[in-house]
């Protein structure tokens, strides 16, 4: 079992910044990709950014140039630096971690979610 604990959400004005953190604990072996999804009320969850254990990154087009994902493998923590925030970034942000299993499949763990609200 892997536990993911998120922090750093909150209320920020348009144009502001927030930094989300997600710390993994438990059976944290063979963790490959980690990252963030977000979900607005009444909408499907959408990918925000991912980072592999080798530090390859991927971003949604809507956040490219504004958000940066990074990872501290020693601390088993992934971060999402969000700059130039817009009202449309308002959502619950969920951290995830993919664990590679012995049969070459993967299992995805999720955090509990942290609310980000961008409003004046």
N, C-alpha and C positions, 0 to 999 in steps of 0.2 A: 504494500500500500504506500502511496505517495500522498502527502498532504501539501496543499498549496495555500499560502496565506498572503493575501493582497493587502496593500496599504497605499495611501497617497491620493485617494480621490477627494473630491470636494467641489466647492462652488468657486468659480473664477469668472472674471469679466472677459468679454471678447478681446482677443489679442494677448491674453495672458498665457501663463505656462503652468503646467503641473508635471510632476514626476511620479509615476506609478512604480511600485515595487512588488515583486512576487517571490516569496521565499519557499523553496521546496524542502521537505523533510521526510523522514521515514526511509523506505527502501529505494533510495535514490541512485540506483545503478542502471546503466544502459539508458539514460535519459538522452534522447536525441534532440528533436525540435522542442522549443518552448516558445511561447508568444502570447499574443492577446487577440481576443475577439471582443466585439461590442454588440450590444443589443438595445435598440431604442424600443420604447413601449409600443407594443402592437406590431413589431416588425421582426423579421428573422435575424438571427445572430449573423454577423458578418466579420470576416477576417480583417484585422487591423495590421498586424505585423508578426513575423516569425523570425526566429534565429536558431540555427542549428548548433550542435556542439562544436562544429568547426568555424562558427561565427559567420556563416553565410546568412544573409538577411533577405527578407521579402516584405514589401509594403503594399497596402491597398493604394490605388491611384489617388484616392481622396485625401491621403495623409502624407504622400511623398513630399519631401522637402520641408515638412513641418514636424513630423514625429521621427524619433530615433530610438531604435531598440538596441539594447546591449545586454551583456550577460557576464556574470562573474561565476565561473565554474567552481572556483574554490569555495564560494559561499552558497552555491546552488541557488542563485538569485538572478532573476531577469528583471530588467528595468524598461520603462517606456517613458522617454522624455517627450512631452507634448508642448510644442510652442505654437504661437499664433493661433490659439484656439478659436474656434467658431461655434456659434450656437448649434450648428448641425453636428458637432462632435458630442453633444449631450447624449449620454447613454450609460448603461451599466457595462463596465469593462471587466471581462473575464480572462483570467490567466489560464493557460493550459500547458501541459507537459506530456510529450509522447514518450512512452517507455517501450523499448524494443524487447520482445519476448524471445524465448529460446526457439520457438517454431517460426521465427522470422516475421511474425505479425507484430502489431503494436497495440498498446492500450493507451487511451488518452485520459488523463486526469484533469479535473477542473477545479479552479478556485471558487470561492463563494460569490465573487463579484464585488466591485466597488463602483459607487455612483460618481460620475463626472457630470457636472452641470455647468454649462457656459451661458451666462446670462448677465445682463447689466441691471 
